[in-house]
């Protein structure tokens, strides 16, 4: 697919992540660099597949490589952004929840019987984008594939922009929910 704009985002994000890592004096191990190389290999393999007449496979590999590399770049951004962020904003976020009628503890109790199903759904978030990318590439839906990658990139950018201003703990930690209170989720989640 024509993903030049995404490569601009990719290189810009990588430069920002590198600048943040240098500015905060974080160190990156060699093994982390090798992990980052894997999506780059997928991108290269995708480009090569298209050159030998395998456009669907090429689109799938390139899109998977771009998605996972952007996810890794975001992760590398969040470490230094965490070091630079302000104080936790859980109290403010909780007050916003209450203002719209959402009570996290009540929700937790209401959904308690469905914990295993909800965990299954939550844990599928890691592979769902890959499945969507593979299906779109197999169907040769290049425009939708580009839109999907653009939406993922936008979500990652918004996360990186918002996070330093309203960092938050996990709800279990903020609300003081221990394994004694809720063993189903903490033991398996």
RATALIN-V159325 format. One record per backbone hydrogen bond with DSSP energy under -0.5 kcal/mol. NH is the residue of the N-H (numbers start at 1). CO is the residue of the C=O. E is the energy in kcal/mol with one decimal. If there is no record, write none. Layout:
{{NH | CO | E} {NH | CO | E}}
//
This chain:
{{3 | 1 | -1.3} {7 | 3 | -1.9} {8 | 4 | -1.9} {9 | 5 | -2.2} {10 | 6 | -2.9} {11 | 7 | -3.0} {12 | 8 | -2.6} {13 | 9 | -3.0} {14 | 10 | -2.5} {15 | 11 | -2.3} {16 | 12 | -2.5} {17 | 13 | -3.0} {18 | 14 | -2.6} {19 | 15 | -2.6} {20 | 16 | -2.7} {21 | 17 | -2.5} {22 | 18 | -2.5} {23 | 19 | -2.8} {24 | 20 | -2.1} {25 | 22 | -0.9} {26 | 21 | -2.0} {33 | 29 | -1.4} {34 | 30 | -2.0} {35 | 31 | -2.0} {36 | 32 | -1.8} {37 | 33 | -1.3} {38 | 34 | -1.0} {38 | 35 | -0.6} {39 | 35 | -0.6} {40 | 36 | -0.9} {41 | 37 | -2.2} {42 | 38 | -1.7} {43 | 39 | -2.2} {44 | 40 | -2.4} {45 | 41 | -2.8} {46 | 42 | -2.4} {47 | 43 | -2.2} {48 | 44 | -2.4} {49 | 45 | -2.5} {50 | 46 | -1.9} {51 | 47 | -1.6} {52 | 48 | -1.3} {53 | 50 | -1.4} {54 | 49 | -2.8} {58 | 54 | -2.8} {59 | 55 | -2.9} {60 | 56 | -2.4} {61 | 57 | -2.7} {62 | 58 | -2.6} {63 | 59 | -2.6} {64 | 60 | -2.5} {65 | 61 | -2.5} {66 | 62 | -2.6} {67 | 63 | -2.7} {68 | 64 | -2.7} {69 | 65 | -2.2} {70 | 66 | -2.4} {71 | 67 | -2.1} {72 | 68 | -2.0} {73 | 69 | -2.6} {74 | 70 | -2.5} {75 | 71 | -2.1} {76 | 72 | -2.6} {77 | 73 | -1.8} {78 | 74 | -2.5} {79 | 75 | -1.4} {80 | 76 | -0.8} {81 | 77 | -2.1} {82 | 78 | -2.2} {83 | 79 | -1.5} {84 | 80 | -1.5} {85 | 81 | -1.1} {86 | 164 | -2.0} {89 | 167 | -3.3} {93 | 89 | -2.7} {94 | 90 | -3.0} {95 | 91 | -2.0} {96 | 92 | -2.1} {97 | 93 | -2.2} {98 | 94 | -2.4} {99 | 95 | -2.1} {100 | 96 | -1.3} {100 | 97 | -0.7} {101 | 98 | -1.5} {102 | 97 | -3.0} {103 | 101 | -0.6} {104 | 102 | -0.6} {107 | 103 | -2.6} {108 | 104 | -2.3} {109 | 105 | -1.9} {110 | 106 | -2.7} {111 | 107 | -2.3} {112 | 108 | -0.6} {112 | 109 | -0.6} {114 | 111 | -1.9} {115 | 112 | -1.5} {118 | 114 | -2.9} {119 | 115 | -2.6} {120 | 116 | -2.1} {121 | 117 | -2.3} {122 | 118 | -3.0} {123 | 119 | -2.9} {124 | 120 | -0.7} {124 | 121 | -0.8} {125 | 122 | -1.5} {126 | 123 | -0.7} {127 | 124 | -0.8} {128 | 124 | -2.1} {129 | 125 | -0.6} {131 | 127 | -2.1} {132 | 128 | -2.6} {133 | 129 | -2.6} {134 | 130 | -2.5} {135 | 131 | -2.6} {136 | 132 | -2.7} {137 | 133 | -2.4} {138 | 134 | -2.5} {139 | 135 | -2.1} {140 | 137 | -1.1} {141 | 136 | -2.8} {142 | 140 | -1.4} {145 | 141 | -2.5} {146 | 142 | -2.5} {147 | 143 | -2.3} {148 | 144 | -2.6} {149 | 145 | -2.4} {150 | 146 | -2.4} {151 | 147 | -2.6} {152 | 148 | -2.4} {153 | 149 | -2.3} {154 | 150 | -2.6} {155 | 151 | -2.5} {156 | 152 | -2.2} {157 | 153 | -2.5} {158 | 154 | -2.6} {159 | 155 | -2.2} {160 | 156 | -2.3} {161 | 157 | -2.2} {162 | 158 | -2.6} {163 | 159 | -2.5} {164 | 160 | -0.6} {165 | 162 | -1.6} {166 | 162 | -1.3} {166 | 163 | -0.5} {173 | 170 | -0.6} {174 | 170 | -2.4} {175 | 171 | -2.9} {176 | 173 | -0.7} {177 | 172 | -2.4} {178 | 176 | -0.7} {182 | 178 | -2.3} {186 | 182 | -1.5} {187 | 183 | -1.8} {188 | 184 | -0.7} {189 | 185 | -3.1}}
//
